[in-house]
Amino acid sequence: MAQTVSVIISPEDRARLAAVIGDRNRPLKHVQRARIVLLSAERLPVLEIARQTGVSRPSVWRWQRRFAERGVDVLLREPSRKPGKAPIPPDTVQRVVSLTCAEPPGTATHWTGRAMAKAVGLSLRTVQRIWEAHRLQPHRIRTFKRSNDPAFATKVEDVVGLYMDPPAHAVVVSIDEKSQIQALDRTQPGLPLKPGKCGTMTHDYKRHGTTTLFAALNVLDGTVVGRCMAQHRHQEFIKFLNAVERAVPAGKIIHAILDNYGTHKHPKVQAWLADHPRWVFHFTPTSASWLNAVEGFFSTLTRKRLRRGVFTSVPQLEDEIRRFIREHNGKAKPFVWTKPAETILEKLRCCPLHPFNESLH
């Protein structure tokens, strides 16, 4: 497109255009169009008009031609546009939703956007918008584990009761082990985080050995007693229990929450327990580690220190773990459990095929 008209303005049109420019309530696009016409009447170059009005040269040519054809009124109304695309029919949307929630054809395990677009004859972006509107995410999956412990309800009430209403003159500790923590050293140094670029880390690594962290979380104040040991046997577990025994003030009953790992029920551990009458063990249901409060501390340790850590030896790894525990204890807060046992059991009653549902009733 190029300039094909010479703009000539009558005194009446010039007055109307000046009024448009002077009206502060006018839309900016109307003011721009009026200025284009007035500057064009002064025989300024198109490039200069475009610069002064903040539009492109094709826009200047377009509004020069339209003014020449239909006058001032065309500058103040929107030109007719081609009708937009028709909305997706509801039955088509419902078909996409139904197919997404059903098994995909062939050997695929889940629907992809392109596969769905091909199956229903829509564009990929249309399928994605339908999924977003109905909160469908076929590429994601959540894992779960059902407990088959026949005493599930009793154990949940016991453990949650300790969290929410701990006995007087007692200490409640959550005990567990994080085994096989690897001292991993990267084969090449990574690059630091920069604006617009994430940090880097090689996918391969060198192994320098492993350690096992024994930890006890005091739910009353949130502090952690931790010990790193080379092996994960009942001997090491008894040593750790002795460390917790020394850390807890005398005269207080110690209620320990543990999972069902065989080490915790070893005959020598039971003998140690008989020699220390202030200790009481409370076991979580099988396949219910989410009831063990110290698992939250292990998760924090993994995310904030271990996953991206670089360790050239096991002693360095253990030093960093001990340092993390000290920093945690410096700003520890009491562990707060907010979900009553009744609420947990009520949700499980609604789940079909639970082997312990009969015991809940």
C-alpha positions as CSV (number, residue, x, y, z in Angstrom):
1,M,0.0,0.0,0.0
2,A,1.3,3.5,-0.8
3,Q,-0.1,7.0,-0.7
4,T,-2.7,7.4,-3.5
5,V,-4.8,10.4,-2.3
6,S,-4.1,14.0,-1.5
7,V,-5.9,15.1,1.6
8,I,-7.9,18.3,1.4
9,I,-9.8,19.5,4.5
10,S,-12.7,22.0,4.5
11,P,-12.9,24.5,7.3
12,E,-15.8,22.7,8.9
13,D,-13.9,19.3,8.9
14,R,-10.8,21.0,10.3
15,A,-12.9,22.4,13.2
16,R,-14.4,19.0,13.9
17,L,-10.9,17.3,13.9
18,A,-9.5,19.9,16.2
19,A,-12.4,19.4,18.6
20,V,-11.6,15.6,18.5
21,I,-8.0,16.2,19.4
22,G,-8.9,18.6,22.1
23,D,-11.4,16.3,23.7
24,R,-9.7,14.5,26.6
25,N,-12.5,11.9,26.8
26,R,-11.9,10.7,23.3
27,P,-10.3,7.3,22.7
28,L,-6.6,7.5,21.7
29,K,-7.3,5.9,18.4
30,H,-9.8,8.6,17.4
31,V,-7.2,11.3,18.3
32,Q,-4.5,9.5,16.3
33,R,-6.7,9.3,13.2
34,A,-7.7,13.0,13.5
35,R,-4.0,14.0,13.8
36,I,-3.1,11.8,10.7
37,V,-5.6,13.7,8.6
38,L,-4.6,17.2,9.9
39,L,-0.9,16.4,9.4
40,S,-1.6,15.0,5.9
41,A,-3.4,18.2,4.9
42,E,-0.1,20.1,5.8
43,R,1.6,17.9,3.2
44,L,4.1,16.4,5.6
45,P,5.9,13.2,4.5
46,V,4.2,9.9,5.5
47,L,7.2,8.8,7.5
48,E,7.0,12.1,9.6
49,I,3.2,11.7,10.1
50,A,3.8,8.1,11.3
51,R,6.5,9.2,13.7
52,Q,4.4,12.1,15.2
53,T,1.3,10.0,15.6
54,G,3.0,6.8,16.8
55,V,1.5,4.5,14.1
56,S,2.8,2.7,11.1
57,R,3.0,4.0,7.5
58,P,0.3,1.6,6.3
59,S,-2.0,3.0,9.0
60,V,-1.4,6.5,7.7
61,W,-2.2,5.5,4.1
62,R,-5.3,3.6,5.3
63,W,-6.9,6.5,7.1
64,Q,-6.0,9.0,4.4
65,R,-7.9,6.9,1.9
66,R,-10.9,6.3,4.2
67,F,-11.2,10.0,5.1
68,A,-11.0,10.9,1.4
69,E,-13.8,8.4,0.7
70,R,-16.2,9.0,3.6
71,G,-15.2,12.0,5.5
72,V,-14.7,12.7,9.3
73,D,-17.4,10.3,10.4
74,V,-15.4,7.2,9.4
75,L,-12.6,8.2,11.7
76,L,-14.9,8.1,14.7
77,R,-16.4,4.6,14.2
78,E,-15.0,1.1,13.9
79,P,-14.9,-0.5,10.5
80,S,-16.8,-3.7,10.0
81,R,-14.9,-6.9,10.7
82,K,-15.2,-10.4,9.5
83,P,-17.1,-12.6,11.9
84,G,-15.0,-14.6,14.3
85,K,-14.8,-18.4,14.6
86,A,-17.9,-20.0,15.9
87,P,-17.6,-21.4,19.5
88,I,-16.9,-25.1,19.9
89,P,-20.3,-27.0,20.2
90,P,-21.0,-28.2,23.7
91,D,-21.3,-31.8,22.5
92,T,-17.8,-31.6,21.1
93,V,-16.5,-30.3,24.4
94,Q,-18.2,-33.1,26.2
95,R,-16.8,-35.6,23.8
96,V,-13.2,-34.3,24.5
97,V,-13.9,-34.5,28.3
98,S,-15.3,-38.0,28.1
99,L,-12.5,-39.3,25.9
100,T,-9.9,-37.8,28.2
101,C,-11.4,-39.6,31.2
102,A,-11.5,-42.9,29.2
103,E,-8.8,-45.3,28.1
104,P,-6.9,-44.1,25.0
105,P,-6.9,-46.4,21.9
106,G,-4.0,-48.7,21.0
107,T,-1.1,-49.2,23.4
108,A,-0.9,-45.7,24.8
109,T,-1.3,-45.3,28.5
110,H,-2.8,-41.8,28.5
111,W,-4.1,-39.2,26.1
112,T,-1.7,-36.5,24.7
113,G,-2.9,-33.2,23.3
114,R,-2.0,-34.1,19.7
115,A,-3.6,-37.5,19.9
116,M,-6.8,-36.0,21.2
117,A,-6.7,-33.2,18.6
118,K,-6.4,-35.8,15.8
119,A,-9.2,-38.0,17.3
120,V,-11.8,-35.2,17.5
121,G,-10.7,-33.0,14.6
122,L,-9.7,-30.0,16.6
123,S,-6.5,-28.0,16.9
124,L,-4.0,-28.7,19.7
125,R,-4.6,-25.3,21.3
126,T,-8.4,-25.9,21.3
127,V,-7.9,-29.2,23.1
128,Q,-5.6,-27.6,25.6
129,R,-8.1,-24.8,26.4
130,I,-10.9,-27.4,27.0
131,W,-8.6,-29.3,29.3
132,E,-7.7,-26.1,31.2
133,A,-11.4,-25.2,31.5
134,H,-12.2,-28.6,33.0
135,R,-9.0,-29.0,35.0
136,L,-7.9,-32.1,33.2
137,Q,-4.2,-33.0,33.2
138,P,-3.8,-36.5,31.6
139,H,0.0,-36.1,31.6
140,R,0.0,-36.2,35.4
141,I,-0.6,-39.0,37.8
142,R,-0.6,-39.3,41.6
143,T,0.6,-42.4,43.4
144,F,-1.0,-43.8,46.6
145,K,-0.7,-46.8,48.9
146,R,-3.5,-48.3,50.9
147,S,-2.7,-49.7,54.3
148,N,-3.9,-53.3,54.9
149,D,-3.2,-53.1,58.6
150,P,-6.2,-54.7,60.5
151,A,-5.5,-52.3,63.5
152,F,-5.3,-49.3,61.3
153,A,-8.0,-47.3,63.1
154,T,-6.6,-48.0,66.5
155,K,-3.1,-47.0,65.5
156,V,-4.3,-43.8,63.8
157,E,-6.2,-42.8,66.9
158,D,-3.2,-43.6,69.1
159,V,-0.6,-41.6,67.0
160,V,-2.8,-38.7,66.2
161,G,-3.8,-38.5,69.8
162,L,-0.2,-38.1,70.8
163,Y,0.3,-35.3,68.3
164,M,-2.9,-33.3,69.2
165,D,-3.1,-34.0,72.9
166,P,0.3,-35.1,74.3
167,P,0.4,-36.5,77.8
168,A,1.5,-34.2,80.6
169,H,5.1,-34.5,81.9
170,A,6.0,-36.5,78.8
171,V,8.0,-36.0,75.6
172,V,6.6,-37.2,72.2
173,V,9.3,-38.0,69.6
174,S,8.9,-39.2,66.1
175,I,11.8,-41.6,65.2
176,D,12.9,-42.9,61.8
177,E,16.0,-43.6,59.7
178,K,16.9,-42.2,56.3
179,S,19.2,-44.9,54.9
180,Q,21.5,-45.0,52.0
181,I,22.2,-41.3,51.7
182,Q,24.8,-41.1,49.0
183,A,27.8,-38.8,49.0
184,L,27.6,-37.7,45.3
185,D,30.2,-35.7,43.6
186,R,29.5,-34.3,40.1
187,T,31.9,-35.1,37.2
188,Q,32.0,-31.4,36.2
189,P,31.3,-28.2,38.0
190,G,27.9,-26.7,37.2
191,L,27.2,-23.1,36.2
192,P,25.4,-20.7,38.6
193,L,22.0,-19.2,38.2
194,K,21.8,-16.2,36.0
195,P,18.9,-13.9,34.8
196,G,17.1,-15.8,32.1
197,K,19.1,-19.0,32.7
198,C,18.7,-21.7,35.3
199,G,21.7,-23.2,37.2
200,T,23.2,-26.3,35.6
201,M,24.4,-29.7,37.0
202,T,25.7,-32.7,35.2
203,H,23.4,-35.7,35.1
204,D,26.3,-38.1,35.9
205,Y,28.1,-38.3,39.2
206,K,30.8,-40.1,41.3
207,R,29.8,-42.1,44.4
208,H,31.9,-41.7,47.5
209,G,29.9,-44.0,49.8
210,T,26.7,-43.8,51.9
211,T,25.6,-43.0,55.4
212,T,22.4,-43.5,57.4
213,L,20.7,-40.7,59.3
214,F,18.9,-41.7,62.5
215,A,16.6,-38.8,63.6
216,A,14.1,-38.1,66.4
217,L,11.8,-35.1,66.0
218,N,10.5,-33.7,69.3
219,V,6.9,-32.7,68.3
220,L,6.6,-30.4,71.4
221,D,9.3,-27.9,70.2
222,G,10.3,-29.2,66.7
223,T,13.9,-29.9,67.5
224,V,15.7,-32.9,66.0
225,V,18.3,-35.2,67.5
226,G,20.3,-36.8,64.7
227,R,23.1,-39.3,64.4
228,C,24.8,-40.5,61.2
229,M,26.0,-44.1,61.2
230,A,27.6,-46.3,58.6
231,Q,25.1,-49.2,58.9
232,H,21.4,-49.6,59.5
233,R,21.1,-52.5,62.1
234,H,19.6,-53.0,65.5
235,Q,23.0,-52.2,67.1
236,E,23.0,-48.7,65.5
237,F,19.4,-48.2,66.4
238,I,20.1,-49.0,70.1
239,K,23.0,-46.5,70.1
240,F,20.7,-43.9,68.7
241,L,18.1,-44.6,71.4
242,N,20.7,-44.1,74.0
243,A,21.6,-40.7,72.5
244,V,17.9,-39.7,72.7
245,E,17.7,-41.0,76.2
246,R,20.6,-38.7,77.2
247,A,19.0,-35.7,75.4
248,V,15.6,-36.0,77.2
249,P,15.5,-34.6,80.8
250,A,15.2,-37.2,83.5
251,G,11.8,-37.9,85.0
252,K,9.9,-37.5,81.7
253,I,8.1,-40.3,80.0
254,I,9.2,-40.7,76.3
255,H,6.5,-41.7,73.8
256,A,8.3,-42.7,70.6
257,I,6.4,-43.0,67.3
258,L,8.0,-45.4,64.9
259,D,7.2,-47.3,61.7
260,N,7.2,-51.1,61.4
261,Y,10.7,-51.7,60.2
262,G,12.1,-55.0,61.5
263,T,15.0,-53.3,63.4
264,H,12.5,-51.5,65.6
265,K,11.1,-54.8,66.8
266,H,14.3,-56.8,67.1
267,P,14.5,-58.9,70.3
268,K,17.5,-56.9,71.5
269,V,15.6,-53.7,71.0
270,Q,12.7,-55.2,73.0
271,A,15.2,-56.1,75.7
272,W,16.6,-52.5,75.7
273,L,13.0,-51.3,76.0
274,A,12.4,-53.5,79.0
275,D,15.5,-52.0,80.7
276,H,14.2,-48.4,80.1
277,P,10.7,-48.3,81.5
278,R,10.1,-44.6,80.7
279,W,10.1,-45.4,77.0
280,V,6.8,-46.3,75.3
281,F,6.8,-47.3,71.6
282,H,3.8,-46.5,69.3
283,F,3.9,-48.0,65.9
284,T,2.3,-46.4,62.9
285,P,0.0,-48.6,60.6
286,T,1.8,-50.5,57.8
287,S,2.2,-48.4,54.6
288,A,1.3,-45.2,56.5
289,S,4.6,-43.4,56.8
290,W,2.7,-40.1,56.3
291,L,1.8,-40.4,60.0
292,N,5.4,-40.2,61.1
293,A,6.2,-36.5,61.7
294,V,9.9,-36.9,61.2
295,E,9.3,-37.7,57.5
296,G,8.6,-34.0,57.0
297,F,12.0,-33.2,58.3
298,F,13.6,-35.8,56.0
299,S,11.8,-34.2,53.0
300,T,13.0,-30.7,53.9
301,L,16.6,-32.1,54.3
302,T,16.4,-33.7,50.9
303,R,15.0,-30.7,49.0
304,K,17.1,-28.0,50.7
305,R,20.5,-29.8,51.2
306,L,20.9,-33.2,49.7
307,R,19.4,-33.2,46.2
308,R,21.6,-30.6,44.7
309,G,24.5,-31.1,47.1
310,V,28.0,-31.9,46.0
311,F,30.0,-34.1,48.4
312,T,33.5,-35.5,47.9
313,S,33.4,-37.8,50.9
314,V,31.1,-39.4,53.4
315,P,32.6,-37.3,56.3
316,Q,31.8,-34.1,54.4
317,L,28.3,-35.4,53.8
318,E,27.8,-36.1,57.5
319,D,29.2,-32.7,58.5
320,E,26.7,-31.0,56.2
321,I,23.8,-33.0,57.6
322,R,24.8,-32.2,61.2
323,R,25.1,-28.5,60.2
324,F,21.7,-28.6,58.7
325,I,20.3,-30.1,61.9
326,R,21.9,-27.4,64.0
327,E,20.4,-24.7,61.7
328,H,17.0,-26.4,61.9
329,N,17.1,-26.5,65.7
330,G,18.1,-22.8,65.9
331,K,14.8,-21.8,64.4
332,A,12.6,-24.9,65.3
333,K,8.9,-24.5,65.9
334,P,6.5,-27.0,67.5
335,F,5.1,-29.6,65.2
336,V,1.3,-29.0,64.7
337,W,-1.0,-31.7,63.5
338,T,-4.4,-30.3,62.5
339,K,-6.4,-33.3,61.2
340,P,-8.3,-35.2,63.9
341,A,-8.3,-39.0,63.8
342,E,-12.1,-38.9,63.3
343,T,-11.8,-36.8,60.1
344,I,-9.1,-39.2,58.7
345,L,-11.2,-42.3,59.4
346,E,-14.3,-40.7,58.0
347,K,-12.6,-40.0,54.7
348,L,-11.3,-43.6,54.6
349,R,-14.9,-44.9,55.1
350,C,-15.8,-43.4,51.8
351,C,-13.0,-45.2,50.0
352,P,-14.3,-48.5,48.5
353,L,-12.5,-51.9,48.9
354,H,-10.5,-51.0,51.9
355,P,-9.6,-54.1,53.8
356,F,-9.9,-52.3,57.1
357,N,-13.3,-50.7,56.4
358,E,-15.0,-53.4,58.5
359,S,-12.8,-52.6,61.5
360,L,-13.6,-48.9,61.1
361,H,-17.3,-49.7,61.7
